[in-house]
Amino acid sequence: MDLKSIYESERRKCTRLTVAFSAVMFIAVLVSVSLGAARIPVRETASIIAANIMHPGLISGSGNCAIVWDVRLPRVLTGIVVGAGLAVSGSIFQSILRNPLADPYTIGVSTGAAFGAVLAIYLNLVFGLGVIPVMPVSFAFAVGTLLLITKIAGREGMLSPSRLVLSGIIVSAVLSSGISLIKSMAGEDVGAIVFWLMGSLAAKSWLQFLTLFPVVSLCIAAAVHFADDLDVLSLGALEAKNVGVRADSRIRMYLILASLVTAACVSTSGIIGFVGLVVPHILRMGVSAKHRYLIPLSALAGGTMLCVADNLSRLLFAVEIPVGVVTTLVGGPFFIYLFMDKKSKGGFM
């Protein structure tokens, strides 16, 4: 089989998977919105959603309509976007850092977002302010952390994954200490901080979804547009230069895209682990390493995975637990299995 046939076969395979993943995500959304303390038939759920889309503002916001449209749907859609964003940023970090164990939290941007959120929560609770918005403050601290990390790494650090990661570790360690300090100062109010840090999609509104969606979707679209360059960058900066790709500028662009997505997701939901690590790694091994296919598939699979995990967190236990706990409990052992299986075959690292 010649190269053209191989590429065409891969394209058809990925197209079929994209359609299948899209269908599974659509079904997952309908089922998720239907499940809960008040069980609503899927047909009725679909009718309520369709009616509100076609005639916004004309459908009464009471009863099942309020449950579906005002409570559950924004939470489910926010989870879809957060999962998609984390999975895509994970696939980007794994490529530019050339490390299969990299994830959206590797270089410490998430720690900056967490520090900003913890600081806002602390000020609101302890001083009774109640006016400091958590999401914008968290996002601002994440962006500031990214700027600090790139400044420490320097121009050469953009071409050196190890130097970039080391800079992230240094900044992350300092910010983690700051988070611990704030938690110790919070006293009885530390519960709210700890709950946020564990990652949760509870009480998400349309405002949060509409704020998050444009950032994540635009960054994903830009990543797909320059996907061929990312294929080359995954081979190393020297190889990229040899084929005419400006490695430093492309690495900086992808670093900013992935970091912005991570910052937006973490500032919305808290720290949710293993989605950005497991999903792109499995797809890279089992489907395709070409980023024009890997990035869209990662978005679909990551969104669906987090949607399912959120259902488990709110339906299987007497008390709702943070979804970050579920993703870690399920994703951790599964990734250990993948790691040990690959290592026994002489691969992975």
N, C-alpha and C positions, 0 to 999 in steps of 0.2 A: 504494500500500500504506500503510495507516494505521500509527500507532505501535504499537498493540497487536499487529498482525501481525508487525511488525519485531522486537519484543521476543520474541514467541513463536518466531519463526524462529531468533533468536539462541540462545534457551534450548535448542531442540531440537538445534541444531548443537553447542553446548557439551556437552550431555548425551552425544551420540554420541562426541565426542572424548574425554570423560572415560572412557567405557567402553572405547574403543579404546586409550587410553594405559594404562589399568589392565591390559588384556590383554597389551600389549606389555611392561609392567613385570614381570608375572608370568612371562612367557616368558623375559625377560632374566635373571631370578633363577635359574630352573631351568637355563638354558644356562650361565650364569656359574659356578654351583656344580659343573656337570659338567665344565667345562674346566679344564685344568691339566696338570702333569707326569704325573699319573695320570688318564687319560681314563675317565670313568664314564658309562655310558649315561644319558640323560635319564630314561628310565623307572625305572631303579634309583634315581637321585637323588630322584625324586618319591616313590618308595616309602619310602626311608629317612626323608625329611622327614615324610611322613604318619605313619609308624610312631612316630617320636619325639614328634610332637605328640599323637597319640592315646594313647600309652603311655609317658609320660616316665619315664626311668630304667630301663625294662625292656629297652631295646635295647642290645646290647653295643657299647661304645665302642672298637672295633678295626677295622682294615682300612678298607674304603670308608666304613663308617658313621662312623668317627672323622674321616676326611677331610672328608666332607660336613657332618656336624653340628657338629663341634668346631673345624674349621679354616676351611673355605670359607664356610659359611652366615653365621656372625657377621660376617665381613668384608664379604660382599656386602650384607647387610641394613644394616650400619653405613654403607656407601657410599650406599645408597638414602636413608637418613635424612639424611645430610650433604648430598647433592645436593638433596633436597627442601627442607631448611632454608635453604640458601644461595639457591636460586631464589626462595623465598617472601620472604625478607628483602630480596632484590634488588628484587622487585616493590613492596614497601612503601617502601623508600628512594627508588625512582624516583618514587613518587607524592608522598610528603610533602616531598621536596626539589625536586619538579617539575623533574627533570633526567633525561633518558633515558640518560645516561652514568653515573648513580649505581649503585653496587653495594654488597654487604654490607660492604665495606671502606672506604667513602667517608669516614665520620666518625671513623675511627681506633680503633674498638673492637677490631678484629682485631689491631691493633698491640699493644694492651694484653694481649690473650690470648697473643700471640706472645712478648712480653717475659716474662710470667709463666712460660710453658713453658720458654723458654731459660734463665731463672734457675734453675728447678727442675732441668733437665738438667745445667746447669753445676755446681750444688752436689752433685748425685749423683755426677757423674763425677770432678770434681777432688778433692773431699774424701772420696770413697768412702762417702757416706752411704747411698745406695740406698734410702732410705725416704721420700723426698719425692715424693708422687704428682704427676705432671705435669698431669693433667686438672683436678683441683680447684684447683690453684694458678693455672693458666692462666685458668680460669673466674673465679676471684676477682679477678684483676688486670683482666680484661675488664670486670667489673661496676664495679670501682673507677674504671676509665678512663671509663666512661659517666657516672658521677656527677661526675667532674672536668670532663668536657666540658660537661655541662648547667650546672654551676656557673659555668664561664667564660662560657658563652653568656648566662646569665641568663634571666629570665622572658621578656624580649622576644625572645631567641634562639630560643625555641620556635616563634615565628611568622615567623622570618626564616631561610629555608634557607641563605642565603649566610653569615650569622653563625654558624649551627650548623656548617656545613662548615669555616669558618675556624677555629673553636675546635678542631674535630677535627684539622685540619692541624697546628695548633700543638702539641697534645698528642702527636700521632703522630710529629712530627719529633723531639721530645725522647725518646720511647720508642725510636724507631729508632736514635738515637744510643746509647742504653743497650744495645740489642741488639748493635750493632757493637762496643761496648766489651767486652761479655761474650765475643763471638766472638774478639776479639783476645787476651783473657786465657785462653781455653780451650786455646790451643796445639794439640797433636796431637789433642786430643779435639774439635776444632771440627767434625769430620765428622758426628758425631751431631746437632749443633745445626743444621748446614746441611741435612741430610737431613730433619729435622722441619720446617724452615721451608719447604721445597719442597712439602710436602703429600704425605701417604702414607696408605694404608689397610692397610698390611702389619701382620700380627700383631694384628689387632683381635679382641677376645674378646666373649663374651656379656655380660660385666660392662660393657664400654664401650657396647655396643648398648643394654642395659637402662637404663643411666644416661642416655644421650642421648635415647632415644625418647620418654620422657614429657615432657621439656622441650620438644622440637621439636613434638610432636603437640599439646600443650596450647596452645602459642603460636599454631600454625597454626589451631587450632579457634577461638581468640579472635579472630584476624584475620578469619576468614571470618564470624564472628558480627556483627562491626561493619563489614563490607565496604562497606555503603552509605555510611557516613560517610567512608570512605576515598575513595570516588568523588568526594564533594564536596570533600574536602581537596585532591585533586589539581588542583582549579581555583584554589586559593589560600585563605588564611585569611580574607580579607575576604568572599569569596563564601560560605564556610562559615558565617560569623557571620550573614550575611543570610538564610540558610535555617534558622537556629536550631541549628546544630551548634556546640558549644563547642570551638572550634578548638584552643585551647591545651591543654586536657585530653586531647583525642583525639590530637593530635600527640604529646604526651608519652607516652600509652599505646602508640601504634604505634612510637614510637622505642624504648621499653623492650622491647616484644615482639620487634622486629626485631633489636635489639642482643643480647638474651638468646639468640635463636636463633643469631646469628652467633658469639657467645661460646662456646656449647655446641659448635657444629660445629668452630670453629677449635681449641678446646682438645682435641678428639678427633682431628682429622685433620691439623692444620697448616693452612697457607694454600693453598687451592685456588682459583685464579682463574678468572674468566670464566663460571662456571656461573651465578652470581647476576646477571651482566650480560647475557649473550646470551639465556638462556632466557626471562625475562619480557619482554625487549624484542621478541623475535620473536613471542611469543604476543600481546603487546599490539598489534602491527602487523597480524598475520595472522588473529587469531581474535576477540578481544574486549578492550576496555579496562575492562569492568565487573569489579570485583574479586571479586564473588561467584563468577565463573567463572574469572578470571585466577589467583587464588591456588591453588585446587585443581589446575588444569591445570599451573601452574608447579611445584607439588610433584611431580606425577607425571612431568612431562617432565624436571625437574632430577634427580630420583632415577634415572631411566632413563639419562640422559646420563652421569652420573658412574659408574654401573654399567658401561656400555659402555667408558668411558674407562679404568676400572680394569682391565678385561679386556685392553685394548690395552697397558697399562703392564706387565702381568705375562706376556703371552703372545707379543708380537711381537718382543721383544728377548732377547738372550742373558742379560742381567742385568736384573732388575726395576728399573724407574726409577720415581721418585715420580709419582703420578697428576697432581699439580699441574703437572708439566712437560707432560704430554700435553694437559690441558685448555687450557693457555696456547698451546701450539704449534698446536692445532686451532682453538680459539676465537678467538685473536687475529687471524689472517688472515681468518677468516670474518666477524668483526665489522667489520674494515676494509672488506671488500667491501660489507657492508650500509651502513656509514656513507657510503662514496663513492657507492654507487648512490642512496641517499636524497638525498644532497647534490646530485647531478647533476640530480635532479628538483625541486630547490628546496625540499626539506623538511628534516626532522630537527631543526635548530636554527636 
